[in-house]
């Protein structure tokens, strides 16, 4: 029988294990912060009470605790189980403090679990150094009266509120019935692999916490402390609560591919694939880049950190569209910071991005899954990026037609730029014809709303949310004329406004659909100049998706065979309806145009081209000696056809058009 030499696993009583003189536990710096909430504490206490009420044969299993000996052979390094062990310790501390004045014998037993045998001033569990002092002040009851917030304080307070001296014996009985599997690693064991395998218990780690563990776990304790202080903590400080989004956007920027976040830990998986080996020397080089882009990400989150007023203004503008733009902006901003592009080139990218997102919003086109393709294009150069942006930016004619009759998206942002108002805090969006006019509202001071015909009322309501009927007006003036007719607004508010475009309304005799349309036409001319589309002949892309961004749609109807309307392959129009047909067509074309690339891809990935039909299944012969296996699932086939196109260097020239059903799924 084989004997395990790198992993020792023993079922043991948790309290007995904790109380042992040799069990002194250190939480390494790569571990996440303690974050069990009151709900978790309540469940633990309920389980302890329940097992305490049962006979001596019953136990309560809390999972596996993974640890390894420190290099010196002394303390245990806690790899997995921090959340559970810390919570148990907080409960024991609360119990200890509840009985120390009434039951010295129990208090002494509890103290053996809480403090080190060789130094009663130190706790047996030593958390991450950044919050160890805070933890010890709670467990050793050294807290001052300062008003502070921490999960240690909150959970300890909960336990103290629940555990009283008259119930202490019951709680202690239940605690002594806790069991776990203690897994201790030998020097050659893979801590990261075992950690990931066991990470299904306790609070599941988030992607950025797994990344944190991954980059630090293979280092010595001294190296961990150094990397933590020099790189990880600055990354956390720069990105704050958005650290998870930062890593996803950083990977989209560097890979030029969308990151699948629908499955578990997609960002972490992409990170590991991108950084498969992280020795200390390479880690420092990579971490320098991560820290730089984290600083950039912090500026995107809060553009006040940018010293250049023009760039700062555009970064504020971009936040109108959320954070979807960040990977592309990070790329351009990073190049500008390093001097690779000029200030004007950076602003050009920011302008193109705003125009693309705004124009697509106006005509009702989706904006998801766009940025990765632009990041790929930008890696090739400015001209390629300009072409990629132009291809997916609706034309002046298409935008103009919708602006005349459609509701204006992002009105504060649009009016602010059109009317040259940077600080919008003191302004309201003024609807000249109110969205719901009162019966007495009038556009000319003579006829009132209730006398308008149904057609007139409907046409006014239809144009109320359009560009020509909206303007910016100081909040104080808005309050003065709220609900008033146009002549009153014109004389008492618009004429007094500091906004030139609003003041111009003072010269208008009456306000009706003709006036709205005329103003819309004039403002559209300014609109297409400010949010200009790159001056290239490329036409709107009809919703085409680059093949590298194509995915198998979820929830496809049973028996549905039309996933795509068509495929654009290097200028050719293919009537391809599903992934299987596209897979076959792409590989057969690759075998004709570039067989070396097809064979190279297949050799790297163990298929899908084989020398013989070695097993039963669905095959298509490419020639007498090479056969394409067709029995894969759709995910494999999509990945493979994308891969062979990349191997041939033509992936950027292939697009698919999803069917109508595909687009709405």
Secondary structure as GFF3:
##gff-version 3
##sequence-region A 1 665
A	DSSP	beta_strand	7	13	.	.	.	ID=ss1
A	DSSP	alpha_helix	14	19	.	.	.	ID=ss2
A	DSSP	beta_strand	25	27	.	.	.	ID=ss3
A	DSSP	alpha_helix	38	52	.	.	.	ID=ss4
A	DSSP	beta_strand	60	69	.	.	.	ID=ss5
A	DSSP	beta_strand	76	80	.	.	.	ID=ss6
A	DSSP	alpha_helix	82	99	.	.	.	ID=ss7
A	DSSP	alpha_helix	104	114	.	.	.	ID=ss8
A	DSSP	beta_strand	125	126	.	.	.	ID=ss9
A	DSSP	alpha_helix	132	139	.	.	.	ID=ss10
A	DSSP	alpha_helix	151	162	.	.	.	ID=ss11
A	DSSP	three_ten_helix	165	167	.	.	.	ID=ss12
A	DSSP	alpha_helix	168	175	.	.	.	ID=ss13
A	DSSP	beta_strand	178	185	.	.	.	ID=ss14
A	DSSP	alpha_helix	191	198	.	.	.	ID=ss15
A	DSSP	alpha_helix	207	216	.	.	.	ID=ss16
A	DSSP	alpha_helix	221	227	.	.	.	ID=ss17
A	DSSP	pi_helix	228	232	.	.	.	ID=ss18
A	DSSP	alpha_helix	233	239	.	.	.	ID=ss19
A	DSSP	three_ten_helix	240	242	.	.	.	ID=ss20
A	DSSP	alpha_helix	243	255	.	.	.	ID=ss21
A	DSSP	alpha_helix	266	274	.	.	.	ID=ss22
A	DSSP	alpha_helix	280	301	.	.	.	ID=ss23
A	DSSP	three_ten_helix	303	305	.	.	.	ID=ss24
A	DSSP	alpha_helix	309	318	.	.	.	ID=ss25
A	DSSP	three_ten_helix	319	321	.	.	.	ID=ss26
A	DSSP	alpha_helix	326	337	.	.	.	ID=ss27
A	DSSP	alpha_helix	343	363	.	.	.	ID=ss28
A	DSSP	alpha_helix	371	380	.	.	.	ID=ss29
A	DSSP	alpha_helix	382	391	.	.	.	ID=ss30
A	DSSP	alpha_helix	396	405	.	.	.	ID=ss31
A	DSSP	alpha_helix	411	418	.	.	.	ID=ss32
A	DSSP	beta_strand	427	431	.	.	.	ID=ss33
A	DSSP	three_ten_helix	449	451	.	.	.	ID=ss34
A	DSSP	alpha_helix	454	464	.	.	.	ID=ss35
A	DSSP	three_ten_helix	467	469	.	.	.	ID=ss36
A	DSSP	beta_strand	470	474	.	.	.	ID=ss37
A	DSSP	alpha_helix	475	480	.	.	.	ID=ss38
A	DSSP	alpha_helix	486	492	.	.	.	ID=ss39
A	DSSP	three_ten_helix	494	496	.	.	.	ID=ss40
A	DSSP	alpha_helix	500	503	.	.	.	ID=ss41
A	DSSP	three_ten_helix	504	507	.	.	.	ID=ss42
A	DSSP	alpha_helix	513	530	.	.	.	ID=ss43
A	DSSP	beta_strand	545	546	.	.	.	ID=ss44
A	DSSP	three_ten_helix	547	549	.	.	.	ID=ss45
A	DSSP	beta_strand	564	569	.	.	.	ID=ss46
A	DSSP	beta_strand	572	574	.	.	.	ID=ss47
A	DSSP	alpha_helix	579	593	.	.	.	ID=ss48
A	DSSP	alpha_helix	595	605	.	.	.	ID=ss49
A	DSSP	beta_strand	609	610	.	.	.	ID=ss50
A	DSSP	beta_strand	619	623	.	.	.	ID=ss51
A	DSSP	beta_strand	626	629	.	.	.	ID=ss52
A	DSSP	alpha_helix	634	648	.	.	.	ID=ss53
A	DSSP	three_ten_helix	651	653	.	.	.	ID=ss54
A	DSSP	beta_strand	654	658	.	.	.	ID=ss55
A	DSSP	alpha_helix	660	663	.	.	.	ID=ss56
###
